[in-house]
Amino acid sequence: MEKVCGVTSKLPENQLVEFAFAGKSNVGKSSLINGLMNRKALARTSSKPGKTQTINYYNINEQMYFVDLPGYGYATANEKVKAQWGKLIEDYLHQSKKIRAVFLLVDIRHAPSENDCIMYDWIVARGYKPILIATKLDKIKRSQIEKQKKLICDTLHTESGTLLIPYSSMTKQGREEIYALLDSMLE
């Protein structure tokens, strides 16, 4: 990890492009970043939701940053802390000049939560077209994938053409698709 920004930090003015990862607590943002980097513990994972409370910048081969945003929707965090995380995410999406894409992670096993819908709409309102990553793919049957993808898109009211990539941190299914997407956006 190269940079960490908390509630009182000034956001860095990076020269490299940034790929932001948003999602509710415990959806697997850190596991996805670790999987993409083929590292076990670059981004710290935790069985306790709400662990990422800062914006964490990971410098990837001096080509780009993966930006891990604080998880939202963690029930036991108090309202003041939740509001600070929200402001941190808002400031980042509003101020960073180097964001190339925002990945919104949702759990493929469930319909997106109200917080997921709010985050999706908010990202769209900021002028980004979120790329959906449906995590925890290994926890459902293959026969359920298309039904769950449709449920996610319908619940979020996605525009046609919205990318949704199912991903498993266990099997790494979906990783090559994400790599290809990142490569195309770096060119």
N, CA and C atoms as an extended XYZ file, in Angstrom:
561
Properties=species:S:1:pos:R:3:atomname:S:1:resname:S:1:resid:I:1 pbc="F F F"
N         0.850       -1.166        0.000 N   MET     1
C         0.000        0.000        0.000 CA  MET     1
C         0.894        1.226        0.000 C   MET     1
N         0.582        2.155       -0.866 N   GLU     2
C         1.425        3.331       -0.977 CA  GLU     2
C         0.880        4.517       -0.193 C   GLU     2
N        -0.448        4.700       -0.228 N   LYS     3
C        -1.026        5.876        0.426 CA  LYS     3
C        -2.300        5.483        1.149 C   LYS     3
N        -2.538        6.131        2.276 N   VAL     4
C        -3.754        5.925        3.050 CA  VAL     4
C        -4.332        7.302        3.350 C   VAL     4
N        -5.613        7.487        3.092 N   CYS     5
C        -6.261        8.765        3.378 CA  CYS     5
C        -7.444        8.543        4.295 C   CYS     5
N        -7.413        9.219        5.431 N   GLY     6
C        -8.517        9.149        6.371 CA  GLY     6
C        -9.386       10.387        6.252 C   GLY     6
N       -10.280       10.518        7.210 N   VAL     7
C       -11.272       11.599        7.191 CA  VAL     7
C       -10.620       12.973        7.129 C   VAL     7
N        -9.488       13.158        7.810 N   THR     8
C        -8.863       14.483        7.863 CA  THR     8
C        -7.764       14.667        6.816 C   THR     8
N        -7.483       13.635        6.023 N   SER     9
C        -6.395       13.708        5.036 CA  SER     9
C        -6.805       14.479        3.793 C   SER     9
N        -5.817       15.075        3.163 N   LYS    10
C        -6.021       15.683        1.844 CA  LYS    10
C        -5.773       14.579        0.814 C   LYS    10
N        -6.640       14.488       -0.172 N   LEU    11
C        -6.476       13.455       -1.191 CA  LEU    11
C        -5.251       13.753       -2.047 C   LEU    11
N        -4.472       12.727       -2.403 N   PRO    12
C        -3.266       12.961       -3.203 CA  PRO    12
C        -3.617       13.325       -4.644 C   PRO    12
N        -2.726       14.070       -5.273 N   GLU    13
C        -2.886       14.373       -6.700 CA  GLU    13
C        -1.964       13.428       -7.458 C   GLU    13
N        -2.511       12.269       -7.803 N   ASN    14
C        -1.716       11.231       -8.466 CA  ASN    14
C        -1.503       11.547       -9.938 C   ASN    14
N        -0.404       11.045      -10.463 N   GLN    15
C        -0.119       11.181      -11.895 CA  GLN    15
C        -0.616        9.967      -12.666 C   GLN    15
N        -0.784        8.847      -11.972 N   LEU    16
C        -1.232        7.614      -12.613 CA  LEU    16
C        -2.757        7.517      -12.567 C   LEU    16
N        -3.324        6.752      -13.511 N   VAL    17
C        -4.778        6.554      -13.517 CA  VAL    17
C        -5.191        5.736      -12.295 C   VAL    17
N        -6.442        5.904      -11.911 N   GLU    18
C        -6.968        5.225      -10.731 CA  GLU    18
C        -8.200        4.402      -11.105 C   GLU    18
N        -8.277        3.226      -10.512 N   PHE    19
C        -9.452        2.374      -10.613 CA  PHE    19
C        -9.990        2.224       -9.203 C   PHE    19
N       -11.204        2.740       -8.966 N   ALA    20
C       -11.779        2.743       -7.625 CA  ALA    20
C       -12.656        1.513       -7.423 C   ALA    20
N       -12.616        0.978       -6.204 N   PHE    21
C       -13.406       -0.187       -5.833 CA  PHE    21
C       -14.306        0.192       -4.669 C   PHE    21
N       -15.624        0.149       -4.903 N   ALA    22
C       -16.608        0.503       -3.884 CA  ALA    22
C       -17.487       -0.708       -3.611 C   ALA    22
N       -18.052       -0.744       -2.427 N   GLY    23
C       -18.967       -1.823       -2.080 CA  GLY    23
C       -19.216       -1.828       -0.599 C   GLY    23
N       -20.272       -2.522       -0.213 N   LYS    24
C       -20.581       -2.542        1.213 CA  LYS    24
C       -19.535       -3.346        1.971 C   LYS    24
N       -19.521       -3.168        3.259 N   SER    25
C       -18.583       -3.896        4.107 CA  SER    25
C       -18.749       -5.396        3.896 C   SER    25
N       -17.640       -6.089        3.833 N   ASN    26
C       -17.610       -7.549        3.750 CA  ASN    26
C       -18.069       -8.113        2.404 C   ASN    26
N       -18.070       -7.290        1.351 N   VAL    27
C       -18.477       -7.793        0.039 CA  VAL    27
C       -17.299       -8.418       -0.704 C   VAL    27
N       -16.072       -8.139       -0.251 N   GLY    28
C       -14.900       -8.770       -0.857 CA  GLY    28
C       -14.007       -7.842       -1.660 C   GLY    28
N       -14.004       -6.541       -1.346 N   LYS    29
C       -13.138       -5.603       -2.081 CA  LYS    29
C       -11.666       -5.965       -1.911 C   LYS    29
N       -11.243       -6.187       -0.677 N   SER    30
C        -9.829       -6.519       -0.425 CA  SER    30
C        -9.461       -7.854       -1.061 C   SER    30
N       -10.363       -8.821       -0.997 N   SER    31
C       -10.106      -10.129       -1.625 CA  SER    31
C        -9.979       -9.991       -3.139 C   SER    31
N       -10.797       -9.138       -3.747 N   LEU    32
C       -10.702       -8.908       -5.189 CA  LEU    32
C        -9.358       -8.265       -5.537 C   LEU    32
N        -8.972       -7.236       -4.803 N   ILE    33
C        -7.690       -6.568       -5.066 CA  ILE    33
C        -6.545       -7.565       -4.917 C   ILE    33
N        -6.575       -8.360       -3.862 N   ASN    34
C        -5.539       -9.384       -3.673 CA  ASN    34
C        -5.540      -10.391       -4.829 C   ASN    34
N        -6.728      -10.800       -5.266 N   GLY    35
C        -6.838      -11.753       -6.366 CA  GLY    35
C        -6.308      -11.188       -7.675 C   GLY    35
N        -6.604       -9.913       -7.929 N   LEU    36
C        -6.107       -9.278       -9.157 CA  LEU    36
C        -4.591       -9.140       -9.134 C   LEU    36
N        -4.044       -8.946       -7.938 N   MET    37
C        -2.599       -8.789       -7.812 CA  MET    37
C        -1.881      -10.116       -7.605 C   MET    37
N        -2.664      -11.188       -7.470 N   ASN    38
C        -2.096      -12.505       -7.218 CA  ASN    38
C        -1.250      -12.494       -5.937 C   ASN    38
N        -1.734      -11.767       -4.954 N   ARG    39
C        -1.067      -11.669       -3.654 CA  ARG    39
C        -2.088      -12.047       -2.594 C   ARG    39
N        -1.611      -12.672       -1.538 N   LYS    40
C        -2.534      -13.079       -0.484 CA  LYS    40
C        -2.914      -11.932        0.456 C   LYS    40
N        -1.997      -11.032        0.720 N   ALA    41
C        -2.276      -10.052        1.771 CA  ALA    41
C        -1.830       -8.635        1.432 C   ALA    41
N        -1.913       -8.250        0.161 N   LEU    42
C        -1.614       -6.862       -0.189 CA  LEU    42
C        -2.656       -5.959        0.489 C   LEU    42
N        -3.922       -6.254        0.209 N   ALA    43
C        -5.013       -5.550        0.894 CA  ALA    43
C        -5.449       -6.444        2.042 C   ALA    43
N        -5.569       -5.851        3.222 N   ARG    44
C        -5.936       -6.662        4.379 CA  ARG    44
C        -7.400       -7.050        4.327 C   ARG    44
N        -7.643       -8.353        4.497 N   THR    45
C        -9.010       -8.849        4.548 CA  THR    45
C        -9.345       -9.119        6.010 C   THR    45
N       -10.628       -9.149        6.298 N   SER    46
C       -11.047       -9.375        7.673 CA  SER    46
C       -12.391      -10.079        7.680 C   SER    46
N       -12.607      -10.897        8.692 N   SER    47
C       -13.927      -11.518        8.836 CA  SER    47
C       -14.891      -10.532        9.484 C   SER    47
N       -14.365       -9.441       10.032 N   LYS    48
C       -15.206       -8.410       10.637 CA  LYS    48
C       -15.514       -7.334        9.606 C   LYS    48
N       -16.800       -7.077        9.330 N   PRO    49
C       -17.144       -6.009        8.389 CA  PRO    49
C       -16.710       -4.652        8.919 C   PRO    49
N       -16.512       -3.714        8.000 N   GLY    50
C       -16.212       -2.341        8.394 CA  GLY    50
C       -14.754       -2.096        8.705 C   GLY    50
N       -13.870       -2.995        8.266 N   LYS    51
C       -12.446       -2.883        8.592 CA  LYS    51
C       -11.786       -1.737        7.810 C   LYS    51
N       -12.130       -1.606        6.511 N   THR    52
C       -11.537       -0.529        5.722 CA  THR    52
C       -12.258        0.773        6.047 C   THR    52
N       -11.577        1.650        6.760 N   GLN    53
C       -12.183        2.915        7.163 CA  GLN    53
C       -11.441        4.098        6.552 C   GLN    53
N       -10.529        3.806        5.649 N   THR    54
C        -9.746        4.833        4.976 CA  THR    54
C        -9.792        4.542        3.480 C   THR    54
N        -9.303        5.490        2.685 N   ILE    55
C        -9.113        5.236        1.258 CA  ILE    55
C        -7.680        4.732        1.117 C   ILE    55
N        -7.543        3.534        0.592 N   ASN    56
C        -6.225        2.914        0.455 CA  ASN    56
C        -5.831        2.862       -1.020 C   ASN    56
N        -4.653        3.419       -1.329 N   TYR    57
C        -4.134        3.467       -2.691 CA  TYR    57
C        -3.060        2.390       -2.849 C   TYR    57
N        -3.223        1.522       -3.851 N   TYR    58
C        -2.231        0.491       -4.143 CA  TYR    58
C        -1.599        0.806       -5.493 C   TYR    58
N        -0.297        1.065       -5.506 N   ASN    59
C         0.423        1.366       -6.740 CA  ASN    59
C         0.687        0.039       -7.448 C   ASN    59
N         0.181       -0.075       -8.668 N   ILE    60
C         0.293       -1.316       -9.424 CA  ILE    60
C         1.312       -1.114      -10.544 C   ILE    60
N         2.519       -1.638      -10.325 N   ASN    61
C         3.589       -1.631      -11.332 CA  ASN    61
C         3.857       -0.254      -11.939 C   ASN    61
N         3.717        0.787      -11.157 N   GLU    62
C         3.932        2.161      -11.639 CA  GLU    62
C         3.075        2.488      -12.872 C   GLU    62
N         1.950        1.756      -13.046 N   GLN    63
C         1.065        1.990      -14.190 CA  GLN    63
C        -0.277        2.584      -13.781 C   GLN    63
N        -0.719        2.241      -12.566 N   MET    64
C        -2.060        2.630      -12.124 CA  MET    64
C        -2.155        2.459      -10.616 C   MET    64
N        -3.249        2.994      -10.069 N   TYR    65
C        -3.582        2.755       -8.667 CA  TYR    65
C        -4.896        1.996       -8.595 C   TYR    65
N        -4.949        1.014       -7.708 N   PHE    66
C        -6.215        0.442       -7.275 CA  PHE    66
C        -6.556        1.220       -6.014 C   PHE    66
N        -7.759        1.774       -5.960 N   VAL    67
C        -8.164        2.593       -4.833 CA  VAL    67
C        -9.318        1.891       -4.114 C   VAL    67
N        -9.023        1.420       -2.913 N   ASP    68
C        -9.977        0.688       -2.094 CA  ASP    68
C       -10.711        1.695       -1.215 C   ASP    68
N       -12.003        1.891       -1.498 N   LEU    69
C       -12.812        2.859       -0.753 CA  LEU    69
C       -13.400        2.197        0.493 C   LEU    69
N       -13.711        2.987        1.527 N   PRO    70
C       -14.294        2.390        2.741 CA  PRO    70
C       -15.597        1.665        2.419 C   PRO    70
N       -15.806        0.537        3.088 N   GLY    71
C       -17.069       -0.185        2.926 CA  GLY    71
C       -18.206        0.611        3.540 C   GLY    71
N       -19.379        0.493        2.958 N   TYR    72
C       -20.528        1.213        3.504 CA  TYR    72
C       -21.555        0.208        4.023 C   TYR    72
N       -22.504        0.721        4.785 N   GLY    73
C       -23.617       -0.110        5.236 CA  GLY    73
C       -23.295       -1.012        6.411 C   GLY    73
N       -22.190       -0.750        7.101 N   TYR    74
C       -21.835       -1.576        8.244 CA  TYR    74
C       -22.681       -1.165        9.438 C   TYR    74
N       -23.540       -2.077        9.881 N   ALA    75
C       -24.592       -1.752       10.851 CA  ALA    75
C       -24.088       -1.247       12.199 C   ALA    75
N       -22.996       -1.793       12.720 N   THR    76
C       -22.624       -1.416       14.081 CA  THR    76
C       -21.777       -0.137       14.164 C   THR    76
N       -21.383        0.405       13.035 N   ALA    77
C       -20.676        1.694       13.071 CA  ALA    77
C       -21.696        2.771       13.434 C   ALA    77
N       -21.283        3.734       14.254 N   ASN    78
C       -22.252        4.764       14.625 CA  ASN    78
C       -22.491        5.725       13.449 C   ASN    78
N       -23.578        6.470       13.552 N   GLU    79
C       -24.008        7.337       12.442 CA  GLU    79
C       -22.946        8.373       12.072 C   GLU    79
N       -22.241        8.894       13.065 N   LYS    80
C       -21.215        9.908       12.798 CA  LYS    80
C       -20.095        9.299       11.948 C   LYS    80
N       -19.665        8.091       12.308 N   VAL    81
C       -18.602        7.396       11.554 CA  VAL    81
C       -19.072        7.088       10.138 C   VAL    81
N       -20.321        6.593       10.004 N   LYS    82
C       -20.878        6.300        8.672 CA  LYS    82
C       -20.897        7.560        7.802 C   LYS    82
N       -21.293        8.676        8.402 N   ALA    83
C       -21.349        9.945        7.661 CA  ALA    83
C       -19.948       10.357        7.208 C   ALA    83
N       -18.945       10.140        8.063 N   GLN    84
C       -17.569       10.483        7.693 CA  GLN    84
C       -17.089        9.620        6.530 C   GLN    84
N       -17.394        8.312        6.565 N   TRP    85
C       -17.010        7.433        5.452 CA  TRP    85
C       -17.682        7.893        4.166 C   TRP    85
N       -18.977        8.249        4.274 N   GLY    86
C       -19.715        8.723        3.099 CA  GLY    86
C       -19.081        9.974        2.514 C   GLY    86
N       -18.695       10.896        3.388 N   LYS    87
C       -18.059       12.140        2.931 CA  LYS    87
C       -16.717       11.847        2.272 C   LYS    87
N       -15.968       10.900        2.851 N   LEU    88
C       -14.670       10.503        2.300 CA  LEU    88
C       -14.836        9.968        0.867 C   LEU    88
N       -15.811        9.081        0.676 N   ILE    89
C       -16.078        8.504       -0.653 CA  ILE    89
C       -16.534        9.603       -1.608 C   ILE    89
N       -17.440       10.456       -1.136 N   GLU    90
C       -17.962       11.545       -1.958 CA  GLU    90
C       -16.835       12.476       -2.401 C   GLU    90
N       -15.986       12.869       -1.448 N   ASP    91
C       -14.860       13.754       -1.779 CA  ASP    91
C       -13.954       13.105       -2.815 C   ASP    91
N       -13.657       11.825       -2.631 N   TYR    92
C       -12.779       11.128       -3.574 CA  TYR    92
C       -13.388       11.130       -4.982 C   TYR    92
N       -14.639       10.694       -5.100 N   LEU    93
C       -15.265       10.601       -6.431 CA  LEU    93
C       -15.434       11.979       -7.066 C   LEU    93
N       -15.593       12.990       -6.243 N   HIS    94
C       -15.801       14.342       -6.751 CA  HIS    94
C       -14.479       15.030       -7.112 C   HIS    94
N       -13.417       14.751       -6.341 N   GLN    95
C       -12.176       15.518       -6.486 CA  GLN    95
C       -11.099       14.861       -7.343 C   GLN    95
N       -11.039       13.534       -7.350 N   SER    96
C        -9.942       12.897       -8.077 CA  SER    96
C       -10.086       13.127       -9.577 C   SER    96
N        -8.995       13.531      -10.177 N   LYS    97
C        -8.994       13.818      -11.622 CA  LYS    97
C        -8.510       12.606      -12.436 C   LYS    97
N        -8.084       11.556      -11.742 N   LYS    98
C        -7.452       10.428      -12.432 CA  LYS    98
C        -8.290        9.151      -12.454 C   LYS    98
N        -9.550        9.228      -12.012 N   ILE    99
C       -10.386        8.021      -11.986 CA  ILE    99
C       -10.703        7.593      -13.415 C   ILE    99
N       -10.322        6.386      -13.753 N   ARG   100
C       -10.621        5.832      -15.077 CA  ARG   100
C       -11.914        5.023      -15.032 C   ARG   100
N       -12.174        4.352      -13.883 N   ALA   101
C       -13.399        3.557      -13.748 CA  ALA   101
C       -13.688        3.319      -12.270 C   ALA   101
N       -14.981        3.116      -11.981 N   VAL   102
C       -15.406        2.762      -10.634 CA  VAL   102
C       -16.042        1.378      -10.705 C   VAL   102
N       -15.486        0.460       -9.938 N   PHE   103
C       -16.031       -0.883       -9.824 CA  PHE   103
C       -16.918       -0.912       -8.581 C   PHE   103
N       -18.163       -1.328       -8.756 N   LEU   104
C       -19.074       -1.468       -7.624 CA  LEU   104
C       -19.278       -2.957       -7.384 C   LEU   104
N       -18.876       -3.407       -6.210 N   LEU   105
C       -18.983       -4.815       -5.867 CA  LEU   105
C       -20.280       -5.091       -5.126 C   LEU   105
N       -20.976       -6.135       -5.561 N   VAL   106
C       -22.202       -6.584       -4.908 CA  VAL   106
C       -22.101       -8.100       -4.721 C   VAL   106
N       -22.780       -8.609       -3.730 N   ASP   107
C       -22.781      -10.038       -3.428 CA  ASP   107
C       -23.773      -10.724       -4.367 C   ASP   107
N       -23.296      -11.660       -5.180 N   ILE   108
C       -24.144      -12.317       -6.181 CA  ILE   108
C       -25.264      -13.136       -5.546 C   ILE   108
N       -25.136      -13.480       -4.285 N   ARG   109
C       -26.130      -14.346       -3.637 CA  ARG   109
C       -27.422      -13.620       -3.291 C   ARG   109
N       -27.384      -12.281       -3.245 N   HIS   110
C       -28.532      -11.516       -2.755 CA  HIS   110
C       -28.870      -10.373       -3.708 C   HIS   110
N       -30.100       -9.901       -3.617 N   ALA   111
C       -30.458       -8.667       -4.325 CA  ALA   111
C       -29.637       -7.543       -3.700 C   ALA   111
N       -29.204       -6.570       -4.498 N   PRO   112
C       -28.474       -5.442       -3.924 CA  PRO   112
C       -29.288       -4.770       -2.813 C   PRO   112
N       -28.579       -4.331       -1.785 N   SER   113
C       -29.228       -3.670       -0.639 CA  SER   113
C       -29.620       -2.244       -1.030 C   SER   113
N       -30.367       -1.601       -0.146 N   GLU   114
C       -30.719       -0.200       -0.363 CA  GLU   114
C       -29.446        0.638       -0.486 C   GLU   114
N       -28.439        0.346        0.357 N   ASN   115
C       -27.172        1.072        0.280 CA  ASN   115
C       -26.469        0.851       -1.065 C   ASN   115
N       -26.534       -0.379       -1.599 N   ASP   116
C       -25.953       -0.645       -2.919 CA  ASP   116
C       -26.649        0.201       -3.981 C   ASP   116
N       -27.964        0.276       -3.902 N   CYS   117
C       -28.735        1.064       -4.883 CA  CYS   117
C       -28.380        2.544       -4.784 C   CYS   117
N       -28.262        3.035       -3.547 N   ILE   118
C       -27.900        4.442       -3.340 CA  ILE   118
C       -26.511        4.708       -3.919 C   ILE   118
N       -25.559        3.793       -3.639 N   MET   119
C       -24.190        3.966       -4.141 CA  MET   119
C       -24.172        3.924       -5.671 C   MET   119
N       -24.889        2.969       -6.260 N   TYR   120
C       -24.942        2.874       -7.728 CA  TYR   120
C       -25.463        4.193       -8.314 C   TYR   120
N       -26.602        4.661       -7.807 N   ASP   121
C       -27.203        5.898       -8.325 CA  ASP   121
C       -26.260        7.081       -8.126 C   ASP   121
N       -25.582        7.095       -7.004 N   TRP   122
C       -24.680        8.182       -6.679 CA  TRP   122
C       -23.477        8.202       -7.629 C   TRP   122
N       -22.930        7.016       -7.918 N   ILE   123
C       -21.802        6.915       -8.851 CA  ILE   123
C       -22.238        7.398      -10.242 C   ILE   123
N       -23.415        6.967      -10.671 N   VAL   124
C       -23.952        7.385      -11.976 CA  VAL   124
C       -24.160        8.905      -11.999 C   VAL   124
N       -24.703        9.455      -10.909 N   ALA   125
C       -24.949       10.903      -10.829 CA  ALA   125
C       -23.649       11.699      -10.898 C   ALA   125
N       -22.522       11.092      -10.516 N   ARG   126
C       -21.216       11.751      -10.587 CA  ARG   126
C       -20.608       11.640      -11.989 C   ARG   126
N       -21.330       11.004      -12.911 N   GLY   127
C       -20.861       10.939      -14.292 CA  GLY   127
C       -20.081        9.678      -14.633 C   GLY   127
N       -20.035        8.718      -13.736 N   TYR   128
C       -19.329        7.462      -14.012 CA  TYR   128
C       -20.327        6.384      -14.400 C   TYR   128
N       -19.837        5.423      -15.170 N   LYS   129
C       -20.646        4.258      -15.506 CA  LYS   129
C       -20.047        3.086      -14.724 C   LYS   129
N       -20.653        2.741      -13.578 N   PRO   130
C       -20.039        1.714      -12.739 CA  PRO   130
C       -19.938        0.367      -13.452 C   PRO   130
N       -18.850       -0.324      -13.169 N   ILE   131
C       -18.674       -1.695      -13.632 CA  ILE   131
C       -18.997       -2.567      -12.432 C   ILE   131
N       -19.988       -3.423      -12.586 N   LEU   132
C       -20.434       -4.249      -11.474 CA  LEU   132
C       -19.611       -5.524      -11.392 C   LEU   132
N       -19.151       -5.838      -10.191 N   ILE   133
C       -18.470       -7.101       -9.936 CA  ILE   133
C       -19.339       -7.848       -8.925 C   ILE   133
N       -19.871       -8.990       -9.353 N   ALA   134
C       -20.720       -9.805       -8.481 CA  ALA   134
C       -19.836      -10.835       -7.788 C   ALA   134
N       -19.520      -10.566       -6.530 N   THR   135
C       -18.571      -11.381       -5.778 CA  THR   135
C       -19.242      -12.618       -5.174 C   THR   135
N       -18.394      -13.483       -4.629 N   LYS   136
C       -18.824      -14.698       -3.926 CA  LYS   136
C       -19.497      -15.687       -4.880 C   LYS   136
N       -19.025      -15.696       -6.122 N   LEU   137
C       -19.567      -16.555       -7.169 CA  LEU   137
C       -19.513      -18.031       -6.792 C   LEU   137
N       -18.478      -18.422       -6.063 N   ASP   138
C       -18.323      -19.835       -5.709 CA  ASP   138
C       -19.377      -20.300       -4.698 C   ASP   138
N       -20.165      -19.386       -4.146 N   LYS   139
C       -21.150      -19.744       -3.128 CA  LYS   139
C       -22.543      -20.001       -3.700 C   LYS   139
N       -22.682      -19.930       -5.042 N   ILE   140
C       -23.966      -20.273       -5.660 CA  ILE   140
C       -23.743      -21.345       -6.717 C   ILE   140
N       -24.837      -22.006       -7.093 N   LYS   141
C       -24.761      -23.031       -8.147 CA  LYS   141
C       -24.655      -22.349       -9.502 C   LYS   141
N       -23.960      -23.006      -10.401 N   ARG   142
C       -23.796      -22.493      -11.759 CA  ARG   142
C       -25.151      -22.161      -12.398 C   ARG   142
N       -26.162      -22.983      -12.118 N   SER   143
C       -27.492      -22.789      -12.711 CA  SER   143
C       -28.176      -21.511      -12.211 C   SER   143
N       -27.692      -20.930      -11.123 N   GLN   144
C       -28.305      -19.723      -10.550 CA  GLN   144
C       -27.683      -18.422      -11.065 C   GLN   144
N       -26.544      -18.518      -11.751 N   ILE   145
C       -25.778      -17.310      -12.114 CA  ILE   145
C       -26.604      -16.315      -12.921 C   ILE   145
N       -27.216      -16.753      -14.013 N   GLU   146
C       -27.957      -15.817      -14.883 CA  GLU   146
C       -29.125      -15.178      -14.144 C   GLU   146
N       -29.835      -15.981      -13.331 N   LYS   147
C       -30.963      -15.449      -12.560 CA  LYS   147
C       -30.475      -14.368      -11.589 C   LYS   147
N       -29.353      -14.604      -10.922 N   GLN   148
C       -28.825      -13.640       -9.957 CA  GLN   148
C       -28.299      -12.379      -10.648 C   GLN   148
N       -27.681      -12.544      -11.824 N   LYS   149
C       -27.216      -11.378      -12.580 CA  LYS   149
C       -28.404      -10.486      -12.952 C   LYS   149
N       -29.497      -11.118      -13.389 N   LYS   150
C       -30.700      -10.365      -13.763 CA  LYS   150
C       -31.271       -9.651      -12.539 C   LYS   150
N       -31.305      -10.345      -11.396 N   LEU   151
C       -31.807       -9.756      -10.156 CA  LEU   151
C       -30.993       -8.512       -9.786 C   LEU   151
N       -29.683       -8.612       -9.897 N   ILE   152
C       -28.807       -7.474       -9.571 CA  ILE   152
C       -29.096       -6.292      -10.498 C   ILE   152
N       -29.132       -6.556      -11.800 N   CYS   153
C       -29.371       -5.478      -12.778 CA  CYS   153
C       -30.752       -4.857      -12.608 C   CYS   153
N       -31.770       -5.710      -12.371 N   ASP   154
C       -33.129       -5.194      -12.190 CA  ASP   154
C       -33.230       -4.348      -10.922 C   ASP   154
N       -32.620       -4.816       -9.829 N   THR   155
C       -32.703       -4.101       -8.554 CA  THR   155
C       -31.995       -2.752       -8.633 C   THR   155
N       -30.847       -2.714       -9.320 N   LEU   156
C       -30.090       -1.464       -9.445 CA  LEU   156
C       -30.630       -0.559      -10.552 C   LEU   156
N       -31.569       -1.080      -11.369 N   HIS   157
C       -32.101       -0.330      -12.520 CA  HIS   157
C       -30.956        0.116      -13.430 C   HIS   157
N       -30.089       -0.841      -13.782 N   THR   158
C       -28.929       -0.507      -14.607 CA  THR   158
C       -29.360       -0.155      -16.022 C   THR   158
N       -28.546        0.671      -16.655 N   GLU   159
C       -28.757        1.000      -18.061 CA  GLU   159
C       -28.344       -0.213      -18.881 C   GLU   159
N       -28.922       -0.367      -20.062 N   SER   160
C       -28.497       -1.494      -20.892 CA  SER   160
C       -27.034       -1.288      -21.268 C   SER   160
N       -26.315       -2.384      -21.350 N   GLY   161
C       -24.896       -2.301      -21.668 CA  GLY   161
C       -24.006       -2.184      -20.434 C   GLY   161
N       -24.619       -2.119      -19.246 N   THR   162
C       -23.815       -2.071      -18.020 CA  THR   162
C       -23.069       -3.393      -17.873 C   THR   162
N       -21.777       -3.302      -17.621 N   LEU   163
C       -20.962       -4.505      -17.444 CA  LEU   163
C       -21.169       -5.097      -16.063 C   LEU   163
N       -21.404       -6.417      -16.021 N   LEU   164
C       -21.496       -7.137      -14.754 CA  LEU   164
C       -20.631       -8.380      -14.890 C   LEU   164
N       -19.619       -8.478      -14.049 N   ILE   165
C       -18.686       -9.601      -14.110 CA  ILE   165
C       -18.788      -10.412      -12.823 C   ILE   165
N       -19.250      -11.663      -12.910 N   PRO   166
C       -19.240      -12.520      -11.730 CA  PRO   166
C       -17.790      -12.884      -11.384 C   PRO   166
N       -17.473      -12.879      -10.073 N   TYR   167
C       -16.099      -13.113       -9.637 CA  TYR   167
C       -16.073      -13.990       -8.389 C   TYR   167
N       -15.103      -14.891       -8.358 N   SER   168
C       -14.861      -15.717       -7.173 CA  SER   168
C       -13.431      -15.515       -6.696 C   SER   168
N       -13.275      -15.119       -5.436 N   SER   169
C       -11.919      -14.980       -4.894 CA  SER   169
C       -11.302      -16.356       -4.619 C   SER   169
N       -12.137      -17.390       -4.551 N   MET   170
C       -11.630      -18.745       -4.305 CA  MET   170
C       -11.052      -19.351       -5.593 C   MET   170
N       -11.853      -19.320       -6.671 N   THR   171
C       -11.436      -19.972       -7.930 CA  THR   171
C       -10.787      -19.001       -8.904 C   THR   171
N       -10.894      -17.699       -8.627 N   LYS   172
C       -10.399      -16.612       -9.500 CA  LYS   172
C       -11.201      -16.507      -10.796 C   LYS   172
N       -12.365      -17.183      -10.864 N   GLN   173
C       -13.220      -17.049      -12.041 CA  GLN   173
C       -13.633      -15.583      -12.174 C   GLN   173
N       -13.512      -15.029      -13.373 N   GLY   174
C       -13.831      -13.631      -13.646 CA  GLY   174
C       -12.598      -12.743      -13.690 C   GLY   174
N       -11.474      -13.237      -13.163 N   ARG   175
C       -10.263      -12.416      -13.089 CA  ARG   175
C        -9.738      -12.045      -14.481 C   ARG   175
N        -9.710      -12.997      -15.400 N   GLU   176
C        -9.199      -12.707      -16.752 CA  GLU   176
C       -10.044      -11.645      -17.448 C   GLU   176
N       -11.344      -11.704      -17.226 N   GLU   177
C       -12.255      -10.713      -17.805 CA  GLU   177
C       -11.946       -9.313      -17.253 C   GLU   177
N       -11.677       -9.240      -15.952 N   ILE   178
C       -11.349       -7.956      -15.319 CA  ILE   178
C        -9.992       -7.458      -15.835 C   ILE   178
N        -9.009       -8.371      -15.964 N   TYR   179
C        -7.699       -8.000      -16.518 CA  TYR   179
C        -7.867       -7.399      -17.914 C   TYR   179
N        -8.642       -8.064      -18.762 N   ALA   180
C        -8.840       -7.594      -20.139 CA  ALA   180
C        -9.470       -6.197      -20.134 C   ALA   180
N       -10.403       -5.989      -19.245 N   LEU   181
C       -11.071       -4.693      -19.127 CA  LEU   181
C       -10.076       -3.614      -18.692 C   LEU   181
N        -9.265       -3.922      -17.663 N   LEU   182
C        -8.262       -2.965      -17.196 CA  LEU   182
C        -7.277       -2.631      -18.323 C   LEU   182
N        -6.810       -3.658      -19.038 N   ASP   183
C        -5.883       -3.442      -20.160 CA  ASP   183
C        -6.493       -2.504      -21.196 C   ASP   183
N        -7.772       -2.734      -21.537 N   SER   184
C        -8.416       -1.903      -22.555 CA  SER   184
C        -8.545       -0.456      -22.085 C   SER   184
N        -8.707       -0.255      -20.793 N   MET   185
C        -8.864        1.112      -20.271 CA  MET   185
C        -7.520        1.819      -20.071 C   MET   185
N        -6.437        1.062      -20.034 N   LEU   186
C        -5.120        1.675      -19.903 CA  LEU   186
C        -4.580        2.153      -21.240 C   LEU   186
N        -5.089        1.572      -22.325 N   GLU   187
C        -4.561        1.916      -23.662 CA  GLU   187
C        -5.033        3.290      -24.107 C   GLU   187
